[in-house]
């Protein structure tokens, strides 16, 4: 492990001498209104995760029980994928909320796998933008966020609202449910990620409230073959949400701490953990918290954190200052915050690796694009 750590440390040092972090304009380069020609759509009251694939942006929107599909070449919304759970109401109030929620692209199949509020995973054919399969996880609550292993054609999907929460392991080749992994004592489960170095899935647990050493949150690695937890790494006073790994050569995991960190602990910080070193925290990203979705861009060599619950000074009760935080994956530092000025929707973020553009839903504007001031990664030397 020491040799492995030395390799990663050397890569970081080499990159630091020849690497210029990407910078963004804080003025949108494009805005796609919340309208579809011929079928007006009101501004959403809630959205969930987003993704970009082949210059196309996808955004889960429970307001319409659908997924927005936006062509980033033309900055036009081209359709809405319909057929998701529409919720259940009693006396005009939802007793079971509509979907969809988390999403993962499965490139090999040209599919988008989307968690839905009825405990199913909807498989969307990206050629037709239609749902072609409906996979039950057996969850009482929603099927939420997911991750994909291209080597074994496996998708894991979290069910955060069940007690205990669990992930469902599904073959993306056959769409068969292979098994489940439960997390007794956990309160919720957040974004999973797959590491291509260690060939393992990792999941983010906000808290184990009855286990003091894990009350601030935990990262688990999973043994998919035996449907069990492999390793448990405590996270210090974080209440983590989104997580992401950088390129295929790294075991550095960016951990985005949620708004509950600010509320519960009265400070703001996120972390970078080396999962190959027993979960050692190798960087503290101060003044970046209130995060939901986290993504990585290989083009920009940066993590992007949708920090819609961030506050002005990182303190509980302070003025809300929602941003997208840009964290350089080589320098392991916060290099920029892009103001989003909306505490409702921009807990979702996606990055177009073709252009480096950051795409965020903003209620008052629409689907909003922020572009680099220079070509993403132009100051970087390949290692």
N, C-alpha and C positions, 0 to 999 in steps of 0.2 A: 504493500500500500504506500509506503514511503516513496518508492520509485515512481509509482503512478502519480502521487501528489507532486513530485518534483517535475514531472513532465508537464503537468497542467500549469504549475507555477511558472515554469520557464516559458511556456507559450504565452502566458499573460504578460510577462515582462518583455518578451520580444515584441508583442503587439503594442505594448505601451510606448515603445520608442518610435513606432512608425504608423500610428493609428490616429486618425482624426475623427472624433465623434460626429455623427450626423446632426444637423440642426434644421429646425422646421420654422416656416412662417406661421405665425399665430393668427393670420388672416386666412379664412377658408379659400381654397382654390376652386372649390365647387360645392354646391349644395343641391341635393335631390329632394324636392318637396315631398311631403307626406300625401301624395296624390298619385293615383294610377289612372291614366286617361280612360274615360268612360266609366270609371268606378271610383268615385271620391272616397278617400279614406281619412278619417279624423286623425289628429295627432295622437299617437299612442299614449296610454296611461302607464304602460309597462312594456319593456322589452327584455330579452334575455341575451343569449350569446350570439356572436356573429362569426363569420368566416369568409375568406376570399379564396377563390380557386379559378384559375384561367381567366383572370381579369373580371371576374363576376363576384359581387358582394351578396352575401346571404345574411339576413337578420331575423331572428325569432321575435314574433310579435303576438303575445297573447291577446292584445286588444282586438285583433281580427282573427285570432286562431289560425294564423298563417305565417309564412316566411316570405319577407320581401326579397325580390331578386332584382339586383341593380347591375346594369352594364357599365363598368368603369371606363370603358373606351368612350362612351357617349355621355356618361353621367345621366342616364335615363333609367327609371324603373321600368322593367319590361314585363313583369308579371308578379303575382302572389301565389305561392304554393298553398293550396287549400286542402282540407280534409283532416285537420287536427281536431283534438277534443275541444268542444266549445263550452265546457263547464256545466255545472248544475247550480241552479238558483232556487232559493226558497224565499218567498215574499220580497222578490227583487234584489236579494243579496246572494252573492256567490257562497255556496257551502262547499263547492269543489271548483277551484279556479281552472280556467282554460289553459291550454298549451299554445305553442310549443315552448321548449326551454333550451337546453344545451345542444350542441351540434358538432359533428366531426366529419370531415371529408375522407372518403375511402377512394383514393385516386385510382387504384387498380380496377375498381368496378365502375368508376365515374359516377359515384353515388354520394349523397349527403345523408348521414344517419342523424336523426333528430329525436331527442327525448320529448315525450309528451306527458301531459298531466294525468292521463288515465293509466299510467304505469307501462305504457308501450313505447317501443322505438319504431318510428316511421322511417322507412328507407325511401329516399327520393332519387329518382333517375334524373341525372343532371342534363341529359339530352332533351327530355320531354318536360322537365320540371313537374313531374307527377309522382305521387306516392305509389310505389310498386310492391311494398311489403309492410306488414304490421306485426312486430315481434313483441310478445308479451314477456315482461320481466317478472310478473307475479306480484309486483309492488302494490300496496294499498295506496300510497301516494304517487307522486310523479316519478317518471324516469327523467333524470336530469343530465348532468354533464358526462362527457365521454372522452376516450382516447383510443388510438389505433396503433397496433403493432403490425407493420407491413411484412415482417419476416414470417410470422405465423398466421397472418390473415385473421387477427383477433381484435375485437373491439370490447372494451369494458365500459359499462354504463352505470353511473351511480344512482341510487335511490335514497335521497337525503331525508325524506319525510317519514320513512318507516322507522320502527323501533324494534330492534336496532337497525341502523342504516346498513346498507349493503351495496356491493357492486355485482352486476351480472356479467358473466363472461360469455361472449357470443362469437361464433365463427362468422366472419364476414364473407367467407366463401359459400357456406351452406345456409347461413342465417339461423343455425341451430343454437339454442341455449346450451352451453357446455357445463355451467355450474355457477355457484355464487360464493362470495366471500362476505361474511358478516363482521361487524365491528361493535361488539357488545360494550355498552357504557359510553359510546360516542354520542355526542349531540351534533347530528348533521354530518354531512360529507360534502366536500367541495371538489374543485377541478382536479382530475387526474392527468397524468402525463406519462409518456413512454420514453425511456432512456435507451438509445441505440448502442451505447458502449457496454453497459451491463446487462442489456436485454431484459429489462424489468419494467413493469408498470409501477408508478408511485401515485399515492393519493394524499390529498390534503384533508385533515380532520380539524375542524375549528376548535373543539375542546372535548376533553374527557372530564366533566365537571366533578366527578367523585374520585378522581385520581390526581392528587396535587402536582405530581411531576409532569403531568400532561394537561393540566388545566389551561395552559396558554396555547395549546394546540400540538399537533403531531403530524409528522410525515411517515407514512408506511410504505415500504416496498412489499410487493405481492409475489407470492409463489403461485403462479397461474396453474401449473401442472397439478398441484395438490390442493388448489382452492383454499389457500391459507395466507395469513400475514407472515411475511418473511422477516422484516426488520421494523423497528419502531424508533423514530428519531424525535425527541422532544423539540418543540420550538418555543423560544422564550417570549412569553407575554405578547402573543401575536394575534391569536384567533384567525388563523390563515384562511385564505380563500383561493385565489388563482395561483397556479404554479406553472413554470415552463422551464424546459432545458434549452440551451443554445444548440450549436451545431452537433453533428453526429460524433464529434471528437471530444466531447466534454461531459463531465459528471457534475457540473455546477448547476444547481437548481435554484432559480429565482423564486422566492416565496413572497407573495403579496399579502400583507396583513390587512384585515378588514376594518370597517368602521367601528366594530366592537372593541378593537384595540384602543382606539381613541377614547371611547366611552368608558371602558373598564379600567384602563391603565393611565389615561391622561397624557399620552405622548404618541408620537407617530414615527414609525420606522418599519422598514421591510428588510428582508435578509437574503443573502446568498449562502446556500449550504452545499458542501461537497459530500455527496451521498456515497462516494467511494472511500471516505475517511470517517466512517461511523457517524455521519450526520454533523460534522464539524461546521460551525458557522464561520465563514471566511470573509464576509463583508456585511456591514450594517449600513443600510441605505436610509439615512436619517431624513426626516421630513417628507416621507412618502408612505401613506397609509390610506385607509378607507377604500380599499381596492376590491374589485370583484374579478373580472376577466383579466388574464395576463396572456400575452402572445410574444413570440420571438420572431425577428426578421433576420434571415441569413444575409440578405443584401446589405442591411444597415448595421449588422452585427450588434443588435440592441434588443432589449426587452421593452415591452410597452405595457403599462399598467393603467387600467381604467379606474382612476381614484375619484369616484364621484362623491365619496364621503369625506374627502380630505378637508381639513380646516386651516384657517389662516396661519396659526402658530402651532398646529398639531395638538392643540389642547381641546378637551371636552368642553362644549358650550361655546366655543369660539365661532367666528363667522365662517360659513361654508365656502370653500374655494375649490370646487371640483376641477380636476385636471386629468390629462393623460401624462403620466410620468414616463420619461425616456431614460432608461438605464443602460449605459454602455456595457456590453457583455465582456469586453476585454479589460476595461479599466475598473469595472465593478463600482461605478459611481453614477449618481443622478446627474445627467448632463443638461436636461431641460424639462420644464413642465409646460404643457400646452393647455391654456385655460379653455374649459368647455362651458362654463357659466350655466350649468343646469344640474341640479342635484337629483333629478328624477331618472333620466334615461341613460346618461353616458357612463354606465358601469359595464358597458360592452365596448370592445375595441378590436379592430382587425387591421392588418398591414398588408399592402399589395407588394409582394416581393419583386414584381416587374418594374415598379416605379419608386418604391419606398413610401408611397402615400399612406397616411394614417386615416382610417375611416371610423367615425364615431356618430352614433345617433344623438341628436340634440333636439329637444322638444320644440323650441321656438323656431328652429330653422328647418330641420329635416335630416337626412343622411348627409353628413358633413365631412368633407375631404380636406386634410391638411397636407401640403406638399413640402418636400425638403427644399431648403434654400440652395443646396448643392446636391449633386448626384449622391445618393446614399452609398456610403462605404468608399467614396472616391479617395479618401485619405488613408485607406487601409492597405497594408501589404499582406498578401496571403502567406500564411505560415505553412 
